[in-house]
C-alpha cells in the first residue's frame, strides 16, 4: 500500500494531493478571498496563475477541512528587506 493511500484511508486525518479544479471548487465554496465572485466570475474566481502548482486537501474523519495550493512566486524578490526570494520561501510564509 502506498503512503498516500495509507494516509487517505486514515480514520482520523488524511492529507492527499488533488487536481487543481477540486481545490478550486473548495476554495470557491468556502469563499476564500482570492476566489470571491465578481462581475466577471459570478460563481467565483477560478485559479488562473500560469505557473507550476500543486493542490492538497486535508480531511478530518472524512470531512474536508482544509485545502492548500502551492505555486511558484511571480516576482524574483518576495521581501527584499528580509532577504526573501523565490528560492528560499518555499517552506516559509511571511
PDB file of N, CA, C and O in Angstrom:
ATOM      1  N   UNK A   1       0.843  -1.176   0.000  1.00  0.00           N
ATOM      2  CA  UNK A   1       0.000   0.000   0.000  1.00  0.00           C
ATOM      3  C   UNK A   1       0.891   1.243   0.000  1.00  0.00           C
ATOM      4  O   UNK A   1       1.846   1.330   0.771  1.00  0.00           O
ATOM      5  N   UNK A   2       0.575   2.191  -0.860  1.00  0.00           N
ATOM      6  CA  UNK A   2       1.370   3.412  -0.938  1.00  0.00           C
ATOM      7  C   UNK A   2       1.104   4.292   0.283  1.00  0.00           C
ATOM      8  O   UNK A   2       0.063   4.192   0.931  1.00  0.00           O
ATOM      9  N   UNK A   3       2.077   5.157   0.574  1.00  0.00           N
ATOM     10  CA  UNK A   3       1.933   6.064   1.719  1.00  0.00           C
ATOM     11  C   UNK A   3       0.732   6.974   1.524  1.00  0.00           C
ATOM     12  O   UNK A   3      -0.020   7.231   2.464  1.00  0.00           O
ATOM     13  N   UNK A   4       0.550   7.469   0.283  1.00  0.00           N
ATOM     14  CA  UNK A   4      -0.569   8.368   0.017  1.00  0.00           C
ATOM     15  C   UNK A   4      -1.892   7.654   0.273  1.00  0.00           C
ATOM     16  O   UNK A   4      -2.797   8.235   0.872  1.00  0.00           O
ATOM     17  N   UNK A   5      -2.019   6.409  -0.170  1.00  0.00           N
ATOM     18  CA  UNK A   5      -3.249   5.660   0.038  1.00  0.00           C
ATOM     19  C   UNK A   5      -3.457   5.392   1.526  1.00  0.00           C
ATOM     20  O   UNK A   5      -4.578   5.488   2.025  1.00  0.00           O
ATOM     21  N   UNK A   6      -2.387   5.058   2.229  1.00  0.00           N
ATOM     22  CA  UNK A   6      -2.495   4.811   3.668  1.00  0.00           C
ATOM     23  C   UNK A   6      -2.974   6.055   4.395  1.00  0.00           C
ATOM     24  O   UNK A   6      -3.823   5.959   5.281  1.00  0.00           O
ATOM     25  N   UNK A   7      -2.444   7.226   4.037  1.00  0.00           N
ATOM     26  CA  UNK A   7      -2.884   8.467   4.672  1.00  0.00           C
ATOM     27  C   UNK A   7      -4.333   8.773   4.329  1.00  0.00           C
ATOM     28  O   UNK A   7      -5.085   9.260   5.173  1.00  0.00           O
ATOM     29  N   UNK A   8      -4.725   8.491   3.097  1.00  0.00           N
ATOM     30  CA  UNK A   8      -6.092   8.786   2.684  1.00  0.00           C
ATOM     31  C   UNK A   8      -7.095   7.891   3.406  1.00  0.00           C
ATOM     32  O   UNK A   8      -8.235   8.301   3.627  1.00  0.00           O
ATOM     33  N   UNK A   9      -6.697   6.688   3.772  1.00  0.00           N
ATOM     34  CA  UNK A   9      -7.595   5.764   4.449  1.00  0.00           C
ATOM     35  C   UNK A   9      -7.587   5.921   5.966  1.00  0.00           C
ATOM     36  O   UNK A   9      -8.295   5.198   6.668  1.00  0.00           O
ATOM     37  N   UNK A  10      -6.798   6.854   6.472  1.00  0.00           N
ATOM     38  CA  UNK A  10      -6.727   7.088   7.908  1.00  0.00           C
ATOM     39  C   UNK A  10      -8.108   7.468   8.444  1.00  0.00           C
ATOM     40  O   UNK A  10      -8.793   8.292   7.839  1.00  0.00           O
ATOM     41  N   UNK A  11      -8.527   6.881   9.569  1.00  0.00           N
ATOM     42  CA  UNK A  11      -9.858   7.186  10.097  1.00  0.00           C
ATOM     43  C   UNK A  11      -9.982   8.568  10.744  1.00  0.00           C
ATOM     44  O   UNK A  11     -11.095   9.049  10.956  1.00  0.00           O
ATOM     45  N   UNK A  12      -8.853   9.211  11.060  1.00  0.00           N
ATOM     46  CA  UNK A  12      -8.926  10.495  11.752  1.00  0.00           C
ATOM     47  C   UNK A  12      -8.573  11.657  10.830  1.00  0.00           C
ATOM     48  O   UNK A  12      -9.414  12.522  10.585  1.00  0.00           O
ATOM     49  N   UNK A  13      -7.346  11.694  10.314  1.00  0.00           N
ATOM     50  CA  UNK A  13      -6.894  12.796   9.470  1.00  0.00           C
ATOM     51  C   UNK A  13      -6.195  12.232   8.241  1.00  0.00           C
ATOM     52  O   UNK A  13      -5.420  11.281   8.337  1.00  0.00           O
ATOM     53  N   UNK A  14      -6.473  12.821   7.097  1.00  0.00           N
ATOM     54  CA  UNK A  14      -5.834  12.391   5.859  1.00  0.00           C
ATOM     55  C   UNK A  14      -5.381  13.610   5.069  1.00  0.00           C
ATOM     56  O   UNK A  14      -6.081  14.622   5.029  1.00  0.00           O
ATOM     57  N   UNK A  15      -4.216  13.518   4.443  1.00  0.00           N
ATOM     58  CA  UNK A  15      -3.681  14.554   3.562  1.00  0.00           C
ATOM     59  C   UNK A  15      -3.424  13.902   2.219  1.00  0.00           C
ATOM     60  O   UNK A  15      -2.808  12.837   2.166  1.00  0.00           O
ATOM     61  N   UNK A  16      -3.875  14.507   1.139  1.00  0.00           N
ATOM     62  CA  UNK A  16      -3.620  13.928  -0.169  1.00  0.00           C
ATOM     63  C   UNK A  16      -3.665  14.999  -1.258  1.00  0.00           C
ATOM     64  O   UNK A  16      -4.298  16.044  -1.108  1.00  0.00           O
ATOM     65  N   UNK A  17      -2.978  14.703  -2.349  1.00  0.00           N
ATOM     66  CA  UNK A  17      -2.929  15.621  -3.487  1.00  0.00           C
ATOM     67  C   UNK A  17      -4.202  15.474  -4.304  1.00  0.00           C
ATOM     68  O   UNK A  17      -4.716  14.368  -4.469  1.00  0.00           O
ATOM     69  N   UNK A  18      -4.709  16.591  -4.817  1.00  0.00           N
ATOM     70  CA  UNK A  18      -5.914  16.599  -5.647  1.00  0.00           C
ATOM     71  C   UNK A  18      -5.651  17.425  -6.900  1.00  0.00           C
ATOM     72  O   UNK A  18      -4.653  18.142  -6.982  1.00  0.00           O
ATOM     73  N   UNK A  19      -6.535  17.323  -7.859  1.00  0.00           N
ATOM     74  CA  UNK A  19      -6.458  18.172  -9.046  1.00  0.00           C
ATOM     75  C   UNK A  19      -6.745  19.616  -8.644  1.00  0.00           C
ATOM     76  O   UNK A  19      -7.463  19.869  -7.676  1.00  0.00           O
ATOM     77  N   UNK A  20      -6.187  20.544  -9.384  1.00  0.00           N
ATOM     78  CA  UNK A  20      -6.389  21.960  -9.088  1.00  0.00           C
ATOM     79  C   UNK A  20      -7.882  22.307  -9.091  1.00  0.00           C
ATOM     80  O   UNK A  20      -8.332  23.106  -8.269  1.00  0.00           O
ATOM     81  N   UNK A  21      -8.644  21.716 -10.000  1.00  0.00           N
ATOM     82  CA  UNK A  21     -10.078  22.003 -10.087  1.00  0.00           C
ATOM     83  C   UNK A  21     -10.806  21.630  -8.796  1.00  0.00           C
ATOM     84  O   UNK A  21     -11.734  22.325  -8.381  1.00  0.00           O
ATOM     85  N   UNK A  22     -10.391  20.544  -8.168  1.00  0.00           N
ATOM     86  CA  UNK A  22     -11.023  20.108  -6.920  1.00  0.00           C
ATOM     87  C   UNK A  22     -10.724  21.095  -5.782  1.00  0.00           C
ATOM     88  O   UNK A  22     -11.615  21.450  -5.012  1.00  0.00           O
ATOM     89  N   UNK A  23      -9.481  21.526  -5.687  1.00  0.00           N
ATOM     90  CA  UNK A  23      -9.118  22.508  -4.659  1.00  0.00           C
ATOM     91  C   UNK A  23      -9.808  23.846  -4.938  1.00  0.00           C
ATOM     92  O   UNK A  23     -10.285  24.507  -4.015  1.00  0.00           O
ATOM     93  N   UNK A  24      -9.857  24.234  -6.194  1.00  0.00           N
ATOM     94  CA  UNK A  24     -10.511  25.488  -6.582  1.00  0.00           C
ATOM     95  C   UNK A  24     -11.982  25.474  -6.180  1.00  0.00           C
ATOM     96  O   UNK A  24     -12.501  26.466  -5.668  1.00  0.00           O
ATOM     97  N   UNK A  25     -12.643  24.359  -6.411  1.00  0.00           N
ATOM     98  CA  UNK A  25     -14.055  24.232  -6.046  1.00  0.00           C
ATOM     99  C   UNK A  25     -14.253  24.431  -4.535  1.00  0.00           C
ATOM    100  O   UNK A  25     -15.190  25.106  -4.110  1.00  0.00           O
ATOM    101  N   UNK A  26     -13.370  23.842  -3.739  1.00  0.00           N
ATOM    102  CA  UNK A  26     -13.453  24.010  -2.286  1.00  0.00           C
ATOM    103  C   UNK A  26     -13.210  25.462  -1.891  1.00  0.00           C
ATOM    104  O   UNK A  26     -13.935  26.005  -1.057  1.00  0.00           O
ATOM    105  N   UNK A  27     -12.204  26.092  -2.476  1.00  0.00           N
ATOM    106  CA  UNK A  27     -11.880  27.473  -2.133  1.00  0.00           C
ATOM    107  C   UNK A  27     -13.013  28.427  -2.512  1.00  0.00           C
ATOM    108  O   UNK A  27     -13.278  29.393  -1.796  1.00  0.00           O
ATOM    109  N   UNK A  28     -13.672  28.163  -3.621  1.00  0.00           N
ATOM    110  CA  UNK A  28     -14.826  28.981  -4.019  1.00  0.00           C
ATOM    111  C   UNK A  28     -15.982  28.749  -3.051  1.00  0.00           C
ATOM    112  O   UNK A  28     -16.617  29.703  -2.602  1.00  0.00           O
ATOM    113  N   UNK A  29     -16.256  27.486  -2.729  1.00  0.00           N
ATOM    114  CA  UNK A  29     -17.338  27.147  -1.801  1.00  0.00           C
ATOM    115  C   UNK A  29     -17.102  27.767  -0.433  1.00  0.00           C
ATOM    116  O   UNK A  29     -18.036  28.269   0.193  1.00  0.00           O
ATOM    117  N   UNK A  30     -15.855  27.735   0.036  1.00  0.00           N
ATOM    118  CA  UNK A  30     -15.507  28.289   1.342  1.00  0.00           C
ATOM    119  C   UNK A  30     -15.310  29.801   1.308  1.00  0.00           C
ATOM    120  O   UNK A  30     -14.990  30.408   2.330  1.00  0.00           O
ATOM    121  N   UNK A  31     -15.498  30.409   0.141  1.00  0.00           N
ATOM    122  CA  UNK A  31     -15.416  31.863  -0.047  1.00  0.00           C
ATOM    123  C   UNK A  31     -14.056  32.436   0.337  1.00  0.00           C
ATOM    124  O   UNK A  31     -13.967  33.452   1.025  1.00  0.00           O
ATOM    125  N   UNK A  32     -13.007  31.771  -0.117  1.00  0.00           N
ATOM    126  CA  UNK A  32     -11.657  32.294   0.078  1.00  0.00           C
ATOM    127  C   UNK A  32     -11.575  33.653  -0.618  1.00  0.00           C
ATOM    128  O   UNK A  32     -12.097  33.806  -1.723  1.00  0.00           O
ATOM    129  N   UNK A  33     -10.927  34.646   0.009  1.00  0.00           N
ATOM    130  CA  UNK A  33     -10.887  35.999  -0.571  1.00  0.00           C
ATOM    131  C   UNK A  33     -10.362  36.070  -2.011  1.00  0.00           C
ATOM    132  O   UNK A  33     -10.792  36.943  -2.765  1.00  0.00           O
ATOM    133  N   UNK A  34      -9.460  35.194  -2.407  1.00  0.00           N
ATOM    134  CA  UNK A  34      -8.946  35.223  -3.777  1.00  0.00           C
ATOM    135  C   UNK A  34      -9.914  34.608  -4.784  1.00  0.00           C
ATOM    136  O   UNK A  34      -9.696  34.703  -5.992  1.00  0.00           O
ATOM    137  N   UNK A  35     -10.972  33.982  -4.298  1.00  0.00           N
ATOM    138  CA  UNK A  35     -11.908  33.297  -5.195  1.00  0.00           C
ATOM    139  C   UNK A  35     -13.340  33.790  -5.041  1.00  0.00           C
ATOM    140  O   UNK A  35     -14.276  33.094  -5.437  1.00  0.00           O
ATOM    141  N   UNK A  36     -13.526  34.969  -4.476  1.00  0.00           N
ATOM    142  CA  UNK A  36     -14.874  35.516  -4.321  1.00  0.00           C
ATOM    143  C   UNK A  36     -15.479  35.864  -5.670  1.00  0.00           C
ATOM    144  O   UNK A  36     -14.752  36.218  -6.598  1.00  0.00           O
ATOM    145  N   UNK A  37     -16.794  35.769  -5.796  1.00  0.00           N
ATOM    146  CA  UNK A  37     -17.450  36.149  -7.054  1.00  0.00           C
ATOM    147  C   UNK A  37     -17.245  37.631  -7.355  1.00  0.00           C
ATOM    148  O   UNK A  37     -17.103  38.453  -6.448  1.00  0.00           O
ATOM    149  N   UNK A  38     -17.231  37.951  -8.638  1.00  0.00           N
ATOM    150  CA  UNK A  38     -17.187  39.341  -9.080  1.00  0.00           C
ATOM    151  C   UNK A  38     -17.998  39.438 -10.361  1.00  0.00           C
ATOM    152  O   UNK A  38     -18.612  38.457 -10.779  1.00  0.00           O
ATOM    153  N   UNK A  39     -18.008  40.607 -10.988  1.00  0.00           N
ATOM    154  CA  UNK A  39     -18.810  40.781 -12.203  1.00  0.00           C
ATOM    155  C   UNK A  39     -18.384  39.833 -13.317  1.00  0.00           C
ATOM    156  O   UNK A  39     -19.223  39.325 -14.061  1.00  0.00           O
ATOM    157  N   UNK A  40     -17.091  39.597 -13.430  1.00  0.00           N
ATOM    158  CA  UNK A  40     -16.572  38.730 -14.488  1.00  0.00           C
ATOM    159  C   UNK A  40     -16.774  37.247 -14.177  1.00  0.00           C
ATOM    160  O   UNK A  40     -16.956  36.445 -15.093  1.00  0.00           O
ATOM    161  N   UNK A  41     -16.745  36.875 -12.892  1.00  0.00           N
ATOM    162  CA  UNK A  41     -16.877  35.479 -12.459  1.00  0.00           C
ATOM    163  C   UNK A  41     -17.947  35.387 -11.374  1.00  0.00           C
ATOM    164  O   UNK A  41     -17.609  35.310 -10.193  1.00  0.00           O
ATOM    165  N   UNK A  42     -19.241  35.394 -11.748  1.00  0.00           N
ATOM    166  CA  UNK A  42     -20.319  35.432 -10.752  1.00  0.00           C
ATOM    167  C   UNK A  42     -20.390  34.191  -9.861  1.00  0.00           C
ATOM    168  O   UNK A  42     -20.984  34.259  -8.785  1.00  0.00           O
ATOM    169  N   UNK A  43     -19.812  33.073 -10.265  1.00  0.00           N
ATOM    170  CA  UNK A  43     -19.840  31.869  -9.425  1.00  0.00           C
ATOM    171  C   UNK A  43     -18.555  31.695  -8.626  1.00  0.00           C
ATOM    172  O   UNK A  43     -18.409  30.710  -7.904  1.00  0.00           O
ATOM    173  N   UNK A  44     -17.636  32.621  -8.743  1.00  0.00           N
ATOM    174  CA  UNK A  44     -16.369  32.559  -8.026  1.00  0.00           C
ATOM    175  C   UNK A  44     -15.202  32.606  -8.986  1.00  0.00           C
ATOM    176  O   UNK A  44     -15.245  32.001 -10.057  1.00  0.00           O
ATOM    177  N   UNK A  45     -14.163  33.322  -8.605  1.00  0.00           N
ATOM    178  CA  UNK A  45     -12.989  33.495  -9.464  1.00  0.00           C
ATOM    179  C   UNK A  45     -12.183  32.201  -9.529  1.00  0.00           C
ATOM    180  O   UNK A  45     -11.819  31.646  -8.492  1.00  0.00           O
ATOM    181  N   UNK A  46     -11.901  31.714 -10.744  1.00  0.00           N
ATOM    182  CA  UNK A  46     -11.098  30.490 -10.884  1.00  0.00           C
ATOM    183  C   UNK A  46      -9.618  30.749 -10.626  1.00  0.00           C
ATOM    184  O   UNK A  46      -9.169  31.895 -10.585  1.00  0.00           O
ATOM    185  N   UNK A  47      -8.882  29.679 -10.456  1.00  0.00           N
ATOM    186  CA  UNK A  47      -7.435  29.754 -10.277  1.00  0.00           C
ATOM    187  C   UNK A  47      -6.826  29.949 -11.651  1.00  0.00           C
ATOM    188  O   UNK A  47      -6.981  29.089 -12.518  1.00  0.00           O
ATOM    189  N   UNK A  48      -6.130  31.073 -11.875  1.00  0.00           N
ATOM    190  CA  UNK A  48      -5.654  31.380 -13.229  1.00  0.00           C
ATOM    191  C   UNK A  48      -4.159  31.637 -13.311  1.00  0.00           C
ATOM    192  O   UNK A  48      -3.678  32.112 -14.339  1.00  0.00           O
ATOM    193  N   UNK A  49      -3.405  31.333 -12.249  1.00  0.00           N
ATOM    194  CA  UNK A  49      -1.967  31.604 -12.314  1.00  0.00           C
ATOM    195  C   UNK A  49      -1.305  30.668 -13.315  1.00  0.00           C
ATOM    196  O   UNK A  49      -1.575  29.467 -13.306  1.00  0.00           O
ATOM    197  N   UNK A  50      -0.446  31.196 -14.173  1.00  0.00           N
ATOM    198  CA  UNK A  50       0.159  30.375 -15.241  1.00  0.00           C
ATOM    199  C   UNK A  50       1.415  29.614 -14.806  1.00  0.00           C
ATOM    200  O   UNK A  50       2.203  29.200 -15.656  1.00  0.00           O
ATOM    201  N   UNK A  51       1.612  29.428 -13.522  1.00  0.00           N
ATOM    202  CA  UNK A  51       2.837  28.824 -13.012  1.00  0.00           C
ATOM    203  C   UNK A  51       2.589  27.374 -12.624  1.00  0.00           C
ATOM    204  O   UNK A  51       1.448  26.916 -12.554  1.00  0.00           O
ATOM    205  N   UNK A  52       3.682  26.665 -12.373  1.00  0.00           N
ATOM    206  CA  UNK A  52       3.560  25.320 -11.849  1.00  0.00           C
ATOM    207  C   UNK A  52       2.900  25.366 -10.480  1.00  0.00           C
ATOM    208  O   UNK A  52       3.188  26.263  -9.687  1.00  0.00           O
ATOM    209  N   UNK A  53       2.018  24.412 -10.190  1.00  0.00           N
ATOM    210  CA  UNK A  53       1.326  24.417  -8.910  1.00  0.00           C
ATOM    211  C   UNK A  53       0.875  23.014  -8.528  1.00  0.00           C
ATOM    212  O   UNK A  53       0.740  22.136  -9.380  1.00  0.00           O
ATOM    213  N   UNK A  54       0.646  22.820  -7.239  1.00  0.00           N
ATOM    214  CA  UNK A  54       0.138  21.572  -6.688  1.00  0.00           C
ATOM    215  C   UNK A  54      -0.957  21.915  -5.695  1.00  0.00           C
ATOM    216  O   UNK A  54      -0.878  22.936  -5.012  1.00  0.00           O
ATOM    217  N   UNK A  55      -1.975  21.074  -5.608  1.00  0.00           N
ATOM    218  CA  UNK A  55      -3.069  21.295  -4.665  1.00  0.00           C
ATOM    219  C   UNK A  55      -3.200  20.084  -3.746  1.00  0.00           C
ATOM    220  O   UNK A  55      -3.041  18.939  -4.169  1.00  0.00           O
ATOM    221  N   UNK A  56      -3.493  20.369  -2.476  1.00  0.00           N
ATOM    222  CA  UNK A  56      -3.654  19.311  -1.473  1.00  0.00           C
ATOM    223  C   UNK A  56      -4.899  19.592  -0.636  1.00  0.00           C
ATOM    224  O   UNK A  56      -5.316  20.739  -0.477  1.00  0.00           O
ATOM    225  N   UNK A  57      -5.479  18.518  -0.107  1.00  0.00           N
ATOM    226  CA  UNK A  57      -6.646  18.614   0.764  1.00  0.00           C
ATOM    227  C   UNK A  57      -6.353  17.868   2.054  1.00  0.00           C
ATOM    228  O   UNK A  57      -5.664  16.848   2.052  1.00  0.00           O
ATOM    229  N   UNK A  58      -6.882  18.385   3.155  1.00  0.00           N
ATOM    230  CA  UNK A  58      -6.823  17.687   4.431  1.00  0.00           C
ATOM    231  C   UNK A  58      -8.248  17.310   4.811  1.00  0.00           C
ATOM    232  O   UNK A  58      -9.149  18.149   4.787  1.00  0.00           O
ATOM    233  N   UNK A  59      -8.445  16.046   5.163  1.00  0.00           N
ATOM    234  CA  UNK A  59      -9.745  15.590   5.647  1.00  0.00           C
ATOM    235  C   UNK A  59      -9.626  15.215   7.111  1.00  0.00           C
ATOM    236  O   UNK A  59      -8.611  14.678   7.553  1.00  0.00           O
ATOM    237  N   UNK A  60     -10.677  15.506   7.851  1.00  0.00           N
ATOM    238  CA  UNK A  60     -10.756  15.114   9.249  1.00  0.00           C
ATOM    239  C   UNK A  60     -12.007  14.254   9.379  1.00  0.00           C
ATOM    240  O   UNK A  60     -13.128  14.741   9.236  1.00  0.00           O
ATOM    241  N   UNK A  61     -11.797  12.968   9.653  1.00  0.00           N
ATOM    242  CA  UNK A  61     -12.888  11.988   9.759  1.00  0.00           C
ATOM    243  C   UNK A  61     -13.774  11.989   8.519  1.00  0.00           C
ATOM    244  O   UNK A  61     -14.999  11.915   8.619  1.00  0.00           O
ATOM    245  N   UNK A  62     -13.144  12.074   7.351  1.00  0.00           N
ATOM    246  CA  UNK A  62     -13.868  12.033   6.092  1.00  0.00           C
ATOM    247  C   UNK A  62     -14.458  13.358   5.648  1.00  0.00           C
ATOM    248  O   UNK A  62     -15.044  13.429   4.568  1.00  0.00           O
ATOM    249  N   UNK A  63     -14.324  14.413   6.448  1.00  0.00           N
ATOM    250  CA  UNK A  63     -14.851  15.739   6.107  1.00  0.00           C
ATOM    251  C   UNK A  63     -13.702  16.622   5.656  1.00  0.00           C
ATOM    252  O   UNK A  63     -12.699  16.741   6.360  1.00  0.00           O
ATOM    253  N   UNK A  64     -13.832  17.234   4.504  1.00  0.00           N
ATOM    254  CA  UNK A  64     -12.778  18.121   4.014  1.00  0.00           C
ATOM    255  C   UNK A  64     -12.680  19.334   4.910  1.00  0.00           C
ATOM    256  O   UNK A  64     -13.641  20.083   5.080  1.00  0.00           O
ATOM    257  N   UNK A  65     -11.496  19.516   5.484  1.00  0.00           N
ATOM    258  CA  UNK A  65     -11.306  20.568   6.472  1.00  0.00           C
ATOM    259  C   UNK A  65     -10.387  21.680   5.993  1.00  0.00           C
ATOM    260  O   UNK A  65     -10.445  22.788   6.527  1.00  0.00           O
ATOM    261  N   UNK A  66      -9.533  21.418   4.992  1.00  0.00           N
ATOM    262  CA  UNK A  66      -8.597  22.431   4.532  1.00  0.00           C
ATOM    263  C   UNK A  66      -8.134  22.104   3.122  1.00  0.00           C
ATOM    264  O   UNK A  66      -8.151  20.952   2.688  1.00  0.00           O
ATOM    265  N   UNK A  67      -7.724  23.144   2.426  1.00  0.00           N
ATOM    266  CA  UNK A  67      -7.125  22.987   1.091  1.00  0.00           C
ATOM    267  C   UNK A  67      -5.962  23.952   1.001  1.00  0.00           C
ATOM    268  O   UNK A  67      -6.005  25.046   1.564  1.00  0.00           O
ATOM    269  N   UNK A  68      -4.928  23.546   0.291  1.00  0.00           N
ATOM    270  CA  UNK A  68      -3.773  24.410   0.101  1.00  0.00           C
ATOM    271  C   UNK A  68      -3.296  24.273  -1.336  1.00  0.00           C
ATOM    272  O   UNK A  68      -3.303  23.181  -1.904  1.00  0.00           O
ATOM    273  N   UNK A  69      -2.884  25.387  -1.912  1.00  0.00           N
ATOM    274  CA  UNK A  69      -2.321  25.406  -3.262  1.00  0.00           C
ATOM    275  C   UNK A  69      -0.898  25.926  -3.155  1.00  0.00           C
ATOM    276  O   UNK A  69      -0.666  27.016  -2.631  1.00  0.00           O
ATOM    277  N   UNK A  70       0.035  25.162  -3.643  1.00  0.00           N
ATOM    278  CA  UNK A  70       1.437  25.567  -3.677  1.00  0.00           C
ATOM    279  C   UNK A  70       1.761  25.993  -5.096  1.00  0.00           C
ATOM    280  O   UNK A  70       1.460  25.266  -6.043  1.00  0.00           O
ATOM    281  N   UNK A  71       2.366  27.154  -5.258  1.00  0.00           N
ATOM    282  CA  UNK A  71       2.701  27.643  -6.591  1.00  0.00           C
ATOM    283  C   UNK A  71       3.961  28.493  -6.512  1.00  0.00           C
ATOM    284  O   UNK A  71       4.296  29.041  -5.462  1.00  0.00           O
ATOM    285  N   UNK A  72       4.639  28.590  -7.626  1.00  0.00           N
ATOM    286  CA  UNK A  72       5.834  29.431  -7.654  1.00  0.00           C
ATOM    287  C   UNK A  72       5.424  30.895  -7.554  1.00  0.00           C
ATOM    288  O   UNK A  72       4.305  31.266  -7.906  1.00  0.00           O
ATOM    289  N   UNK A  73       6.343  31.716  -7.071  1.00  0.00           N
ATOM    290  CA  UNK A  73       6.054  33.139  -6.913  1.00  0.00           C
ATOM    291  C   UNK A  73       6.201  33.868  -8.243  1.00  0.00           C
ATOM    292  O   UNK A  73       6.884  33.400  -9.154  1.00  0.00           O
ATOM    293  N   UNK A  74       5.559  35.001  -8.334  1.00  0.00           N
ATOM    294  CA  UNK A  74       5.617  35.802  -9.553  1.00  0.00           C
ATOM    295  C   UNK A  74       6.930  36.561  -9.631  1.00  0.00           C
ATOM    296  O   UNK A  74       7.623  36.516 -10.647  1.00  0.00           O
ATOM    297  N   UNK A  75       7.268  37.258  -8.555  1.00  0.00           N
ATOM    298  CA  UNK A  75       8.455  38.108  -8.542  1.00  0.00           C
ATOM    299  C   UNK A  75       9.685  37.356  -8.050  1.00  0.00           C
ATOM    300  O   UNK A  75       9.575  36.424  -7.254  1.00  0.00           O
ATOM    301  N   UNK A  76      10.834  37.757  -8.520  1.00  0.00           N
ATOM    302  CA  UNK A  76      12.081  37.152  -8.045  1.00  0.00           C
ATOM    303  C   UNK A  76      12.294  37.471  -6.574  1.00  0.00           C
ATOM    304  O   UNK A  76      12.813  36.637  -5.832  1.00  0.00           O
ATOM    305  N   UNK A  77      11.900  38.672  -6.137  1.00  0.00           N
ATOM    306  CA  UNK A  77      12.051  39.071  -4.742  1.00  0.00           C
ATOM    307  C   UNK A  77      10.687  39.040  -4.068  1.00  0.00           C
ATOM    308  O   UNK A  77       9.735  39.651  -4.553  1.00  0.00           O
ATOM    309  N   UNK A  78      10.592  38.327  -2.947  1.00  0.00           N
ATOM    310  CA  UNK A  78       9.354  38.266  -2.194  1.00  0.00           C
ATOM    311  C   UNK A  78       9.314  39.382  -1.162  1.00  0.00           C
ATOM    312  O   UNK A  78       8.307  40.077  -1.030  1.00  0.00           O
ATOM    313  N   UNK A  79      10.417  39.554  -0.426  1.00  0.00           N
ATOM    314  CA  UNK A  79      10.530  40.618   0.576  1.00  0.00           C
ATOM    315  C   UNK A  79      11.996  41.015   0.658  1.00  0.00           C
ATOM    316  O   UNK A  79      12.781  40.364   1.347  1.00  0.00           O
ATOM    317  N   UNK A  80      12.365  42.078  -0.040  1.00  0.00           N
ATOM    318  CA  UNK A  80      13.769  42.498  -0.091  1.00  0.00           C
ATOM    319  C   UNK A  80      14.325  42.852   1.285  1.00  0.00           C
ATOM    320  O   UNK A  80      15.480  42.540   1.575  1.00  0.00           O
ATOM    321  N   UNK A  81      13.534  43.492   2.134  1.00  0.00           N
ATOM    322  CA  UNK A  81      14.037  43.908   3.444  1.00  0.00           C
ATOM    323  C   UNK A  81      14.397  42.715   4.330  1.00  0.00           C
ATOM    324  O   UNK A  81      15.235  42.843   5.222  1.00  0.00           O
ATOM    325  N   UNK A  82      13.782  41.569   4.099  1.00  0.00           N
ATOM    326  CA  UNK A  82      14.083  40.369   4.888  1.00  0.00           C
ATOM    327  C   UNK A  82      14.967  39.385   4.128  1.00  0.00           C
ATOM    328  O   UNK A  82      15.332  38.335   4.656  1.00  0.00           O
ATOM    329  N   UNK A  83      15.305  39.725   2.900  1.00  0.00           N
ATOM    330  CA  UNK A  83      16.167  38.844   2.111  1.00  0.00           C
ATOM    331  C   UNK A  83      15.460  37.607   1.583  1.00  0.00           C
ATOM    332  O   UNK A  83      16.105  36.597   1.303  1.00  0.00           O
ATOM    333  N   UNK A  84      14.144  37.673   1.443  1.00  0.00           N
ATOM    334  CA  UNK A  84      13.384  36.534   0.932  1.00  0.00           C
ATOM    335  C   UNK A  84      13.269  36.638  -0.581  1.00  0.00           C
ATOM    336  O   UNK A  84      12.959  37.702  -1.115  1.00  0.00           O
ATOM    337  N   UNK A  85      13.518  35.544  -1.259  1.00  0.00           N
ATOM    338  CA  UNK A  85      13.329  35.490  -2.701  1.00  0.00           C
ATOM    339  C   UNK A  85      12.646  34.176  -3.048  1.00  0.00           C
ATOM    340  O   UNK A  85      12.394  33.349  -2.171  1.00  0.00           O
ATOM    341  N   UNK A  86      12.351  33.988  -4.315  1.00  0.00           N
ATOM    342  CA  UNK A  86      11.556  32.820  -4.712  1.00  0.00           C
ATOM    343  C   UNK A  86      12.223  31.490  -4.401  1.00  0.00           C
ATOM    344  O   UNK A  86      11.544  30.464  -4.369  1.00  0.00           O
ATOM    345  N   UNK A  87      13.523  31.475  -4.170  1.00  0.00           N
ATOM    346  CA  UNK A  87      14.202  30.204  -3.925  1.00  0.00           C
ATOM    347  C   UNK A  87      14.330  29.868  -2.442  1.00  0.00           C
ATOM    348  O   UNK A  87      14.717  28.747  -2.109  1.00  0.00           O
ATOM    349  N   UNK A  88      14.020  30.794  -1.546  1.00  0.00           N
ATOM    350  CA  UNK A  88      14.132  30.474  -0.122  1.00  0.00           C
ATOM    351  C   UNK A  88      12.817  30.674   0.634  1.00  0.00           C
ATOM    352  O   UNK A  88      12.823  30.739   1.863  1.00  0.00           O
ATOM    353  N   UNK A  89      11.702  30.771  -0.069  1.00  0.00           N
ATOM    354  CA  UNK A  89      10.428  30.968   0.608  1.00  0.00           C
ATOM    355  C   UNK A  89       9.466  29.803   0.454  1.00  0.00           C
ATOM    356  O   UNK A  89       8.321  29.897   0.896  1.00  0.00           O
ATOM    357  N   UNK A  90       9.889  28.725  -0.151  1.00  0.00           N
ATOM    358  CA  UNK A  90       9.002  27.591  -0.366  1.00  0.00           C
ATOM    359  C   UNK A  90       8.487  26.990   0.948  1.00  0.00           C
ATOM    360  O   UNK A  90       7.339  26.548   1.010  1.00  0.00           O
ATOM    361  N   UNK A  91       9.304  26.969   1.979  1.00  0.00           N
ATOM    362  CA  UNK A  91       8.917  26.345   3.228  1.00  0.00           C
ATOM    363  C   UNK A  91       8.537  27.352   4.293  1.00  0.00           C
ATOM    364  O   UNK A  91       8.246  26.969   5.426  1.00  0.00           O
ATOM    365  N   UNK A  92       8.534  28.615   3.958  1.00  0.00           N
ATOM    366  CA  UNK A  92       8.243  29.653   4.931  1.00  0.00           C
ATOM    367  C   UNK A  92       7.088  30.513   4.446  1.00  0.00           C
ATOM    368  O   UNK A  92       6.852  30.628   3.243  1.00  0.00           O
ATOM    369  N   UNK A  93       6.377  31.112   5.377  1.00  0.00           N
ATOM    370  CA  UNK A  93       5.365  32.087   4.998  1.00  0.00           C
ATOM    371  C   UNK A  93       5.558  33.341   5.832  1.00  0.00           C
ATOM    372  O   UNK A  93       5.881  33.242   7.016  1.00  0.00           O
ATOM    373  N   UNK A  94       5.370  34.523   5.246  1.00  0.00           N
ATOM    374  CA  UNK A  94       5.597  35.769   5.987  1.00  0.00           C
ATOM    375  C   UNK A  94       4.592  35.987   7.089  1.00  0.00           C
ATOM    376  O   UNK A  94       4.659  36.993   7.795  1.00  0.00           O
TER     377      UNK A  94
END
